[in-house]
Amino acid sequence: MSRIEISFDPAHLDFDRTSDLIKSSYWGQERTDTLNRRAFANSICAIALIEGRQVGFARASGDRAVFARISDVIVWPEHRGKGVGKALMGALLGHPDLATVGSWTLSTSDAHGLYKQFGFVAADSGLDMQMRR
């Protein structure tokens, strides 16, 4: 298997491919390139590369001190099941700017198994609330 490299350098981001894949996902259908650019600019973005070519993406947003939210974890279809998602998650959770974060959140309808490996559990405590506009 090829070695997965994780970069936080936006110069490695294939924005068009990443935005297109997010817009075709179940969670990103309402998004535009403009919204994705803004979201990426306000996040720590992890870019997965194999042999210098992007094969995945994930980002963390929040205050970088106390809380963070994982979003837009996406792996190119031809590279799914090869550990790219795990590498992206490990890189974000281990990022030095997020070292003091104690409260991590994310939403998923299909990747519970991936996130459970990192200690995520369903939030049914009754403490969390949500508002959608």
ZILIN-V556136 format. One record per residue. RES is the residue in one letter. PHI is phi in radians with two decimals (* if undefined). Layout:
res = {RES;RES}
phi = {PHI;PHI}
This chain:
res = {M;S;R;I;E;I;S;F;D;P;A;H;L;D;F;D;R;T;S;D;L;I;K;S;S;Y;W;G;Q;E;R;T;D;T;L;N;R;R;A;F;A;N;S;I;C;A;I;A;L;I;E;G;R;Q;V;G;F;A;R;A;S;G;D;R;A;V;F;A;R;I;S;D;V;I;V;W;P;E;H;R;G;K;G;V;G;K;A;L;M;G;A;L;L;G;H;P;D;L;A;T;V;G;S;W;T;L;S;T;S;D;A;H;G;L;Y;K;Q;F;G;F;V;A;A;D;S;G;L;D;M;Q;M;R;R}
phi = {*;-1.26;-1.32;-1.62;-1.91;-1.96;-2.14;-1.88;-1.49;-1.05;-1.13;-1.53;-1.38;-1.56;-1.03;-1.04;-1.15;-1.10;-1.10;-1.08;-1.15;-1.11;-1.15;-1.61;-1.44;-1.14;-1.63;-1.96;-1.09;-1.57;-1.48;-2.06;-1.03;-1.07;-1.14;-1.11;-1.00;-1.15;-1.10;-1.11;-1.11;-1.80;-2.37;-1.56;-1.82;-1.84;-2.06;-1.57;-2.23;-2.22;0.91;1.40;-1.92;-1.17;-2.29;-2.98;-2.74;-2.76;-2.50;-2.19;-2.18;2.44;-1.59;1.10;-2.30;-2.03;-2.37;-2.62;-2.17;-1.51;-2.49;0.97;-1.28;-2.49;-2.10;-0.97;-0.89;-1.28;-2.03;-1.22;1.41;-2.00;1.60;-1.17;-1.05;-1.09;-1.12;-1.10;-1.10;-1.04;-1.17;-1.17;-1.14;-1.72;-1.11;-1.05;-1.25;-2.01;-1.08;-1.63;-1.16;-1.89;-2.08;-1.97;-2.32;-2.89;-2.20;-2.70;-2.03;-2.50;-2.20;-0.98;-1.06;-1.07;-1.28;-1.06;-1.06;-1.80;1.70;-1.31;-2.30;-1.08;-1.62;-2.11;-1.27;1.46;-1.51;-1.39;-2.25;-2.49;-2.37;-2.01;-1.60}
